[in-house]
Amino acid sequence: MMLSLSAAAAATDESAEAQLTRTITALDRKVFDAYNQCDLETFTHYFVPDVEFYHDKGGVTFDRASVVENTRKYICHKVRRELLPASLKVYPIKDYGAIEEGEHRFCELASGKCEGSARFLMIWQHKDGEWRMTRVVSYGHRALTDEEKAALAPKPGG
């Protein structure tokens, strides 16, 4: 059975999109493993020097040094980020890179409790064989509902 030209192109596009999603998902894991472990040297690598970071509660920064310093000051050894995998979506940007969007929750290291959630949008640039974020938008920060907290609680006997 032969595929029509448009079906073959669609299959190629689909496999390219699947590969892009795998790439960005792996990058997300690496960035936030570094974030969660306070490995700021590795974390720094994933941002262009003039990254723009928009945070609905914290304001705007326009450089990598500020993003890293804010992470050191407000996140390191205090908070852990957990991606909600089902929320992750990746979209290609022709001749540039990708858009990553999703939702994540934040857990306090001292208590072990996950209390907050937020949406995010990251613009990834693929340049000279490297993937780096050029823009980050972190928004919709909110407390988890009682139902969401209950779903995270350890189950009796488990």
C-alpha positions in Angstrom: 0.0 0.0 0.0 1.5 3.3 -1.0 1.0 6.5 0.9 -0.1 9.6 -1.0 2.3 12.4 -1.0 0.2 14.4 1.5 -0.1 11.4 3.8 3.6 10.8 3.7 4.2 14.5 4.5 1.7 14.3 7.3 3.5 11.2 8.7 6.9 13.0 8.4 5.4 16.0 10.2 4.0 13.8 12.9 7.3 12.0 13.5 9.1 15.4 13.5 6.6 16.7 16.1 6.9 13.5 18.2 10.7 13.9 18.1 10.5 17.5 19.1 8.2 16.7 22.0 10.7 14.0 23.2 13.5 16.5 22.9 11.7 19.3 24.8 10.4 16.9 27.4 14.0 15.7 28.0 15.2 19.3 28.3 12.5 20.1 30.7 13.6 17.2 32.9 17.2 18.3 32.8 16.5 21.9 33.6 14.3 21.1 36.5 16.5 18.3 37.8 19.2 21.1 38.1 16.6 23.5 39.6 15.4 20.9 42.2 19.0 20.0 43.1 20.2 23.6 43.1 22.8 22.8 40.5 23.0 26.4 39.3 25.9 25.8 36.9 23.8 23.3 34.9 20.6 25.4 35.3 22.4 28.5 34.0 23.3 26.7 30.7 19.7 26.4 29.6 19.1 30.2 29.3 20.3 32.7 26.8 22.2 35.7 28.5 19.3 38.1 27.7 16.4 35.8 28.7 13.2 37.5 29.5 11.3 35.9 32.5 7.8 37.0 33.3 6.3 35.9 36.6 2.8 37.0 37.6 3.7 37.3 41.3 7.4 38.2 41.1 7.6 40.6 38.2 10.0 40.6 35.2 13.7 40.0 34.8 15.6 40.6 31.6 18.8 38.6 32.1 20.1 35.1 33.0 22.0 36.3 36.0 18.8 37.6 37.7 16.9 34.4 36.9 19.7 32.3 38.4 20.1 34.6 41.5 16.3 34.5 42.1 16.4 30.7 41.9 19.3 30.6 44.4 17.5 33.0 46.7 13.9 31.8 46.6 14.0 28.2 45.4 17.2 26.4 46.4 16.8 24.0 49.3 13.2 25.3 49.8 11.0 24.2 47.0 10.8 21.3 44.5 9.0 21.6 41.1 7.0 18.7 39.7 5.8 18.7 36.2 2.2 17.5 35.6 3.1 15.3 32.6 -0.4 15.2 31.1 -0.4 19.0 30.8 2.8 19.3 28.7 2.4 20.4 25.1 5.1 21.3 22.6 4.7 23.3 19.4 7.4 23.9 16.7 8.4 27.4 15.8 9.6 27.3 12.2 13.3 28.0 11.7 13.7 28.9 15.4 12.8 26.2 18.0 9.8 25.4 20.1 7.1 26.5 22.5 6.6 24.4 25.6 3.6 24.9 27.8 2.2 23.1 30.7 1.4 23.1 34.4 3.6 22.3 37.4 3.2 22.1 41.1 5.6 23.2 43.9 6.3 21.2 47.0 7.9 22.6 50.2 11.0 20.6 51.0 10.7 21.3 54.8 7.2 19.9 55.1 7.1 17.6 52.0 3.7 19.1 51.1 2.8 20.2 47.7 0.8 23.4 48.2 0.9 25.4 44.9 0.5 25.2 41.2 1.2 27.4 38.2 1.1 27.4 34.4 4.2 28.0 32.3 5.2 28.9 28.7 8.8 28.6 27.6 10.2 29.6 24.2 13.2 27.4 23.3 15.7 28.5 20.6 17.7 25.8 18.8 20.9 27.5 17.6 24.4 26.1 16.9 23.2 22.7 18.0 22.1 24.0 21.5 18.7 24.4 23.0 18.2 27.4 25.3 15.3 29.3 26.6 14.8 32.9 25.4 11.5 33.7 27.1 9.7 32.2 30.1 6.3 33.1 31.3 5.2 31.7 34.7 1.6 32.6 35.5 -1.6 31.5 37.2 0.1 30.8 40.5 -2.5 29.4 42.9 -2.9 27.2 46.0 -3.8 23.6 45.3 -7.4 22.8 46.2 -8.2 20.4 49.0 -9.1 17.8 46.4 -5.7 18.2 44.7 -3.9 17.9 48.0 -5.9 14.8 48.9 -5.0 13.2 45.6 -1.3 13.7 46.5 -1.5 12.3 50.0 0.0 8.9 50.6 -2.7 6.1 50.6 -3.1 4.0 53.7 -1.1 0.8 53.5 0.8 2.1 50.5 
